[in-house]
Amino acid sequence: MSDTTIPPTTVNRLVAEALGTFLLVFGGVGAALFAANFPAGDEGNPLGIAFVGVSLAFGLTVVAGAYAWGPISGGHFNPAITLGLAAAGRFEWKNTIGYIIAQVIGGALGTTLIVLIGIFGTNNWLANAQDGGFASNGYGTGDFGSPGGFELGAAIIAEVVLTAIFVLIILGVTHSTRGTAALAPLAIGLTLTLIHLISIPIDNTSVNPARSIAAAIYGGPGPLSQLWVFIVFPIVGGLIAGVLHRALFEPKGTLPPVQAEARVK
């Protein structure tokens, strides 16, 4: 029997990318703001999920989004991944701008929903969240910065290296012949969880410019002044990963056709 499935249109793909990035930002940043430091209960037991829970929230949202919308768009949800896939020859360069715009819009909608919920919070919840940087990425030890006091150099190294590792793993587990499509979202989500466990203390973990932009637009002058770091260096890491993967693991003449490699079949 022939396959009668209608391929997704460009609009379908862009909407899927926006939805996936929305889920990632709302789930991850929302967990950081609403639940990470939730006050103790009547018995004095801490109810907050802390940074381990936030790490899991980011990983779980990627797993859910990849299974839900990966078959439509490839499930990038991250400009660094989109550009890394393009550098590896696994995504068309001409489609990168549309994907990135959709991702940034989706992320911004995620933090906007958090703001709308926060308006109805008690004890000046929204003002306090914004004064604290709105779970934005940062470095240094000023009024806004690194959770662990790490300086700019540490943030740059962490973002380049961890984004490169993330994209290399994505390129491996989603390969058209060597990867295992059904399990790829789990591997990707677990990797993102591990990355957050490593780097939340360093710079609150970006590895995703869309996530960083989404938080910074509500975080005030401090996050906005440092935002360039979390746009530039995750992209650098993604591009390095794409070039390395192509050079090391795709011998000349064996590169598979251009495809949205994160797709779950």
C-alpha positions as CSV (number, residue, x, y, z in Angstrom):
1,M,0.0,0.0,0.0
2,S,1.4,3.4,-1.0
3,D,1.9,6.1,1.6
4,T,-0.8,8.7,1.2
5,T,0.4,11.0,4.0
6,I,0.5,14.6,2.9
7,P,3.9,16.2,3.7
8,P,3.8,19.1,6.1
9,T,3.7,22.6,4.5
10,T,6.1,25.4,5.4
11,V,3.5,26.9,7.6
12,N,2.9,23.6,9.4
13,R,6.7,23.4,10.1
14,L,7.0,26.9,11.4
15,V,3.9,26.5,13.7
16,A,5.4,23.3,15.0
17,E,8.7,25.0,15.8
18,A,6.9,27.8,17.5
19,L,4.7,25.4,19.6
20,G,7.7,23.3,20.6
21,T,9.8,26.3,21.7
22,F,6.7,27.7,23.5
23,L,6.4,24.4,25.4
24,L,10.2,24.3,26.2
25,V,10.2,27.9,27.5
26,F,6.9,27.8,29.4
27,G,7.8,24.4,31.0
28,G,11.4,25.1,31.8
29,V,11.4,28.8,32.7
30,G,8.0,28.4,34.3
31,A,9.4,25.6,36.5
32,A,12.3,27.8,37.5
33,L,10.1,30.8,38.4
34,F,7.0,29.2,39.9
35,A,8.4,26.0,41.5
36,A,12.2,26.1,42.0
37,N,12.0,28.0,45.4
38,F,8.4,27.4,46.4
39,P,7.9,28.3,50.0
40,A,7.9,25.6,52.7
41,G,4.6,24.1,53.8
42,D,2.9,24.2,57.2
43,E,5.2,21.4,58.4
44,G,8.3,23.3,57.3
45,N,9.0,20.8,54.5
46,P,10.6,22.5,51.4
47,L,8.2,22.2,48.4
48,G,10.5,23.8,45.8
49,I,11.9,21.5,43.1
50,A,15.3,23.3,43.1
51,F,17.7,23.2,40.2
52,V,17.5,19.5,39.8
53,G,13.7,19.8,39.2
54,V,14.3,22.6,36.8
55,S,16.8,20.5,34.8
56,L,14.3,17.8,34.5
57,A,11.6,20.2,33.4
58,F,13.7,21.4,30.5
59,G,14.5,17.8,29.5
60,L,10.9,16.6,29.8
61,T,9.6,19.4,27.7
62,V,12.0,18.6,24.9
63,V,11.0,14.9,25.0
64,A,7.3,15.9,24.8
65,G,7.8,18.5,22.1
66,A,9.9,16.2,20.0
67,Y,7.3,13.4,20.1
68,A,4.4,15.8,19.4
69,W,5.9,18.0,16.7
70,G,9.1,16.4,15.6
71,P,7.4,14.5,12.8
72,I,6.2,17.8,11.4
73,S,9.2,20.2,11.7
74,G,12.1,18.0,12.9
75,G,11.7,19.3,16.4
76,H,14.6,21.8,16.6
77,F,13.1,24.3,19.0
78,N,16.5,26.0,19.2
79,P,18.3,28.3,16.8
80,A,21.7,26.7,17.7
81,I,20.3,23.3,16.7
82,T,18.8,24.6,13.4
83,L,22.2,26.2,12.4
84,G,24.1,23.2,13.6
85,L,22.0,20.9,11.4
86,A,22.5,23.2,8.5
87,A,26.3,23.2,9.0
88,A,26.2,19.4,9.1
89,G,24.4,19.3,5.8
90,R,21.2,18.0,7.4
91,F,19.0,21.0,7.0
92,E,18.6,23.5,4.2
93,W,20.2,26.9,4.9
94,K,17.4,28.7,3.1
95,N,15.0,27.5,5.8
96,T,17.0,28.5,8.8
97,I,15.7,32.1,9.0
98,G,12.1,31.1,9.1
99,Y,12.7,28.4,11.8
100,I,14.7,30.9,14.0
101,I,12.0,33.5,13.8
102,A,9.3,30.9,14.7
103,Q,11.5,29.7,17.6
104,V,12.0,33.2,19.0
105,I,8.3,34.0,18.7
106,G,7.3,30.7,20.4
107,G,9.7,31.3,23.2
108,A,8.5,34.9,23.8
109,L,4.9,33.6,23.9
110,G,6.0,31.2,26.6
111,T,7.4,33.9,28.9
112,T,4.5,36.2,28.1
113,L,2.1,33.5,29.4
114,I,4.2,33.3,32.6
115,V,3.9,37.1,33.0
116,L,0.1,36.9,32.5
117,I,-0.2,34.2,35.2
118,G,2.2,36.2,37.4
119,I,0.0,39.3,37.3
120,F,-2.4,37.4,39.5
121,G,0.2,36.2,41.9
122,T,0.4,37.3,45.6
123,N,3.1,39.2,47.4
124,N,4.3,41.1,44.3
125,W,5.2,37.8,42.7
126,L,5.7,39.3,39.2
127,A,7.7,42.3,40.3
128,N,10.0,40.0,42.4
129,A,10.5,37.6,39.5
130,Q,11.5,40.4,37.2
131,D,13.7,42.0,39.8
132,G,15.5,38.7,40.1
133,G,16.1,38.5,36.4
134,F,13.1,36.3,35.4
135,A,15.3,33.1,35.2
136,S,17.5,34.8,32.6
137,N,21.0,33.7,31.8
138,G,23.9,35.7,33.3
139,Y,27.5,35.9,34.4
140,G,29.4,37.8,37.0
141,T,28.6,38.9,40.5
142,G,26.8,42.2,40.2
143,D,23.1,43.0,40.8
144,F,22.4,40.3,38.2
145,G,24.7,37.5,37.2
146,S,25.8,33.9,37.6
147,P,24.0,31.8,40.3
148,G,27.5,30.6,41.3
149,G,29.4,33.8,40.7
150,F,31.2,32.6,37.5
151,E,32.6,35.3,35.2
152,L,32.2,35.9,31.5
153,G,34.9,33.4,30.4
154,A,33.2,30.5,32.2
155,A,29.9,31.3,30.6
156,I,31.5,31.5,27.1
157,I,33.3,28.1,27.5
158,A,30.2,26.4,29.0
159,E,27.9,27.6,26.3
160,V,30.2,26.7,23.4
161,V,31.2,23.3,24.7
162,L,27.8,22.2,26.1
163,T,25.9,23.4,23.0
164,A,28.4,21.6,20.8
165,I,28.0,18.4,22.8
166,F,24.2,18.8,22.6
167,V,24.2,19.2,18.9
168,L,26.7,16.4,18.3
169,I,24.4,14.0,20.2
170,I,21.4,15.2,18.3
171,L,23.2,14.6,15.0
172,G,24.2,11.1,16.1
173,V,20.9,9.9,17.5
174,T,18.8,11.3,14.7
175,H,21.0,10.0,11.8
176,S,18.8,8.5,9.1
177,T,20.7,5.1,9.1
178,R,22.6,4.9,12.3
179,G,20.2,6.6,14.7
180,T,17.1,5.1,16.5
181,A,14.3,7.5,15.7
182,A,11.8,6.1,18.2
183,L,14.2,6.7,21.1
184,A,15.9,9.9,19.9
185,P,13.7,12.3,21.9
186,L,14.5,10.5,25.1
187,A,18.3,10.7,24.4
188,I,18.0,14.4,23.6
189,G,15.9,15.2,26.6
190,L,18.2,13.3,29.0
191,T,21.2,15.2,27.4
192,L,19.5,18.5,28.0
193,T,18.8,17.6,31.6
194,L,22.4,16.7,32.1
195,I,23.5,19.9,30.6
196,H,21.3,21.9,33.0
197,L,22.6,19.9,35.9
198,I,26.1,20.9,35.0
199,S,25.6,24.5,34.0
200,I,22.8,26.1,36.0
201,P,25.3,27.1,38.7
202,I,27.5,28.6,36.0
203,D,25.2,30.8,34.0
204,N,21.7,29.4,34.5
205,T,22.1,27.4,31.3
206,S,21.2,28.6,27.9
207,V,22.4,26.4,25.0
208,N,19.4,27.9,23.3
209,P,19.3,31.6,22.1
210,A,15.5,31.5,21.9
211,R,15.2,30.5,25.5
212,S,17.6,33.3,26.5
213,I,15.8,36.0,24.5
214,A,12.4,34.9,25.9
215,A,13.6,35.3,29.5
216,A,15.6,38.4,29.0
217,I,12.8,40.5,27.5
218,Y,11.1,40.4,30.9
219,G,14.2,40.3,33.0
220,G,15.2,44.0,32.8
221,P,18.5,45.8,32.0
222,G,20.9,43.3,33.5
223,P,19.8,40.3,31.5
224,L,19.4,42.4,28.3
225,S,22.9,43.8,28.6
226,Q,24.3,40.2,28.9
227,L,22.0,38.6,26.3
228,W,24.5,38.8,23.5
229,V,26.7,36.1,25.1
230,F,23.8,33.7,25.1
231,I,22.9,34.4,21.5
232,V,26.4,34.3,20.1
233,F,28.1,31.5,21.9
234,P,25.4,28.8,21.7
235,I,25.3,29.4,18.0
236,V,29.1,29.1,17.8
237,G,28.9,25.8,19.6
238,G,26.1,24.6,17.3
239,L,28.1,25.5,14.2
240,I,31.3,23.9,15.5
241,A,29.3,20.7,16.2
242,G,27.8,20.7,12.7
243,V,31.2,21.1,11.0
244,L,32.9,18.5,13.2
245,H,30.1,15.9,12.7
246,R,30.3,16.4,8.9
247,A,34.1,16.1,8.9
248,L,34.4,13.2,11.3
249,F,31.4,11.1,10.8
250,E,30.2,11.7,7.3
251,P,33.0,10.6,4.9
252,K,33.0,12.5,1.6
253,G,30.3,11.3,-0.7
254,T,28.3,9.5,2.0
255,L,26.3,12.5,3.3
256,P,22.6,11.6,3.5
257,P,20.1,13.8,1.8
258,V,19.2,17.1,3.5
259,Q,16.5,16.4,6.0
260,A,15.0,17.5,9.3
261,E,17.0,15.0,11.3
262,A,15.2,15.3,14.7
263,R,12.1,13.9,13.1
264,V,10.4,11.1,14.9
265,K,9.1,8.5,12.5
